[in-house]
Amino acid sequence: MSFVAWIVLGLIAGFIGSKVVNNTGEGLIGDILLGILGAVAGGWLFNSLGQPGVTGVNLYSIVVAVIGSIVLLMAYHLLFRRVG
């Protein structure tokens, strides 16, 4: 995938993942980074389970990336709980 495709996929996945986990988002840059890392983590997770990972900007890849970003966000919130 091209760099722009990873940015688009990351933005979509990060935004959806942030809304699912904490309903506020992590900001534009945070959502993009979270989505890209989520796509990588989701691709690795799905590959380790015998399924294809991220294959491009399509619905399946978005689902994989969203699942990865949700897992990353949940781990982030467990490790770095915000007090307030």
Phi and psi restraints in degrees (value plus and minus 20) as a CYANA .aco file:
   2 SER   PHI     -99.1   -59.1
   2 SER   PSI     146.0   186.0
   3 PHE   PHI     -79.6   -39.6
   3 PHE   PSI     -62.5   -22.5
   4 VAL   PHI     -85.1   -45.1
   4 VAL   PSI     -58.3   -18.3
   5 ALA   PHI     -84.5   -44.5
   5 ALA   PSI     -59.6   -19.6
   6 TRP   PHI     -84.4   -44.4
   6 TRP   PSI     -58.6   -18.6
   7 ILE   PHI     -83.7   -43.7
   7 ILE   PSI     -66.7   -26.7
   8 VAL   PHI     -82.8   -42.8
   8 VAL   PSI     -67.9   -27.9
   9 LEU   PHI     -82.3   -42.3
   9 LEU   PSI     -62.1   -22.1
  10 GLY   PHI     -83.4   -43.4
  10 GLY   PSI     -61.1   -21.1
  11 LEU   PHI     -82.9   -42.9
  11 LEU   PSI     -67.8   -27.8
  12 ILE   PHI     -82.8   -42.8
  12 ILE   PSI     -71.0   -31.0
  13 ALA   PHI     -86.1   -46.1
  13 ALA   PSI     -62.5   -22.5
  14 GLY   PHI     -84.2   -44.2
  14 GLY   PSI     -61.8   -21.8
  15 PHE   PHI     -83.2   -43.2
  15 PHE   PSI     -69.1   -29.1
  16 ILE   PHI     -84.5   -44.5
  16 ILE   PSI     -65.4   -25.4
  17 GLY   PHI     -80.8   -40.8
  17 GLY   PSI     -61.4   -21.4
  18 SER   PHI     -85.0   -45.0
  18 SER   PSI     -60.5   -20.5
  19 LYS   PHI     -87.5   -47.5
  19 LYS   PSI     -55.2   -15.2
  20 VAL   PHI     -89.6   -49.6
  20 VAL   PSI     -62.4   -22.4
  21 VAL   PHI    -101.6   -61.6
  21 VAL   PSI     -69.4   -29.4
  22 ASN   PHI    -150.1  -110.1
  22 ASN   PSI     -16.1    23.9
  23 ASN   PHI      42.5    82.5
  23 ASN   PSI     -14.0    26.0
  24 THR   PHI    -139.2   -99.2
  24 THR   PSI     -42.9    -2.9
  25 GLY   PHI      64.4   104.4
  25 GLY   PSI     148.1   188.1
  26 GLU   PHI    -134.0   -94.0
  26 GLU   PSI      -5.2    34.8
  27 GLY   PHI      71.0   111.0
  27 GLY   PSI     141.6   181.6
  28 LEU   PHI     -79.1   -39.1
  28 LEU   PSI     -72.5   -32.5
  29 ILE   PHI     -85.5   -45.5
  29 ILE   PSI     -62.4   -22.4
  30 GLY   PHI     -81.6   -41.6
  30 GLY   PSI     -62.1   -22.1
  31 ASP   PHI     -83.8   -43.8
  31 ASP   PSI     -62.0   -22.0
  32 ILE   PHI     -84.5   -44.5
  32 ILE   PSI     -68.8   -28.8
  33 LEU   PHI     -82.8   -42.8
  33 LEU   PSI     -62.7   -22.7
  34 LEU   PHI     -82.1   -42.1
  34 LEU   PSI     -61.7   -21.7
  35 GLY   PHI     -86.2   -46.2
  35 GLY   PSI     -61.1   -21.1
  36 ILE   PHI     -86.3   -46.3
  36 ILE   PSI     -66.7   -26.7
  37 LEU   PHI     -83.1   -43.1
  37 LEU   PSI     -57.0   -17.0
  38 GLY   PHI     -85.3   -45.3
  38 GLY   PSI     -57.3   -17.3
  39 ALA   PHI     -84.8   -44.8
  39 ALA   PSI     -62.0   -22.0
  40 VAL   PHI     -85.5   -45.5
  40 VAL   PSI     -67.9   -27.9
  41 ALA   PHI     -84.7   -44.7
  41 ALA   PSI     -62.3   -22.3
  42 GLY   PHI     -85.0   -45.0
  42 GLY   PSI     -60.3   -20.3
  43 GLY   PHI     -82.1   -42.1
  43 GLY   PSI     -63.2   -23.2
  44 TRP   PHI     -84.4   -44.4
  44 TRP   PSI     -64.5   -24.5
  45 LEU   PHI     -81.8   -41.8
  45 LEU   PSI     -66.8   -26.8
  46 PHE   PHI     -86.3   -46.3
  46 PHE   PSI     -60.0   -20.0
  47 ASN   PHI     -82.3   -42.3
  47 ASN   PSI     -59.0   -19.0
  48 SER   PHI     -90.0   -50.0
  48 SER   PSI     -41.3    -1.3
  49 LEU   PHI    -113.1   -73.1
  49 LEU   PSI     -15.4    24.6
  50 GLY   PHI      67.4   107.4
  50 GLY   PSI      -7.7    32.3
  51 GLN   PHI    -128.7   -88.7
  51 GLN   PSI     137.5   177.5
  52 PRO   PHI     -88.3   -48.3
  52 PRO   PSI     126.7   166.7
  53 GLY   PHI    -107.4   -67.4
  53 GLY   PSI    -161.7  -121.7
  54 VAL   PHI     -93.3   -53.3
  54 VAL   PSI     105.1   145.1
  55 THR   PHI    -134.4   -94.4
  55 THR   PSI     -23.9    16.1
  56 GLY   PHI     130.8   170.8
  56 GLY   PSI    -189.5  -149.5
  57 VAL   PHI    -109.4   -69.4
  57 VAL   PSI      70.2   110.2
  58 ASN   PHI    -166.3  -126.3
  58 ASN   PSI     154.4   194.4
  59 LEU   PHI     -81.2   -41.2
  59 LEU   PSI     -63.7   -23.7
  60 TYR   PHI     -79.8   -39.8
  60 TYR   PSI     -65.8   -25.8
  61 SER   PHI     -85.6   -45.6
  61 SER   PSI     -56.6   -16.6
  62 ILE   PHI     -83.9   -43.9
  62 ILE   PSI     -62.5   -22.5
  63 VAL   PHI     -82.2   -42.2
  63 VAL   PSI     -65.0   -25.0
  64 VAL   PHI     -80.3   -40.3
  64 VAL   PSI     -66.3   -26.3
  65 ALA   PHI     -86.4   -46.4
  65 ALA   PSI     -59.3   -19.3
  66 VAL   PHI     -84.3   -44.3
  66 VAL   PSI     -64.1   -24.1
  67 ILE   PHI     -80.6   -40.6
  67 ILE   PSI     -63.6   -23.6
  68 GLY   PHI     -82.4   -42.4
  68 GLY   PSI     -62.1   -22.1
  69 SER   PHI     -90.0   -50.0
  69 SER   PSI     -53.5   -13.5
  70 ILE   PHI     -84.8   -44.8
  70 ILE   PSI     -64.2   -24.2
  71 VAL   PHI     -81.0   -41.0
  71 VAL   PSI     -64.9   -24.9
  72 LEU   PHI     -84.2   -44.2
  72 LEU   PSI     -62.4   -22.4
  73 LEU   PHI     -84.5   -44.5
  73 LEU   PSI     -61.4   -21.4
  74 MET   PHI     -83.9   -43.9
  74 MET   PSI     -62.1   -22.1
  75 ALA   PHI     -83.9   -43.9
  75 ALA   PSI     -62.0   -22.0
  76 TYR   PHI     -79.9   -39.9
  76 TYR   PSI     -66.4   -26.4
  77 HIS   PHI     -89.4   -49.4
  77 HIS   PSI     -49.4    -9.4
  78 LEU   PHI     -89.9   -49.9
  78 LEU   PSI     -58.1   -18.1
  79 LEU   PHI    -100.1   -60.1
  79 LEU   PSI     -58.6   -18.6
  80 PHE   PHI    -144.2  -104.2
  80 PHE   PSI      51.5    91.5
  81 ARG   PHI     -88.0   -48.0
  81 ARG   PSI     115.9   155.9
  82 ARG   PHI    -108.1   -68.1
  82 ARG   PSI     110.0   150.0
  83 VAL   PHI    -118.3   -78.3
  83 VAL   PSI     110.2   150.2
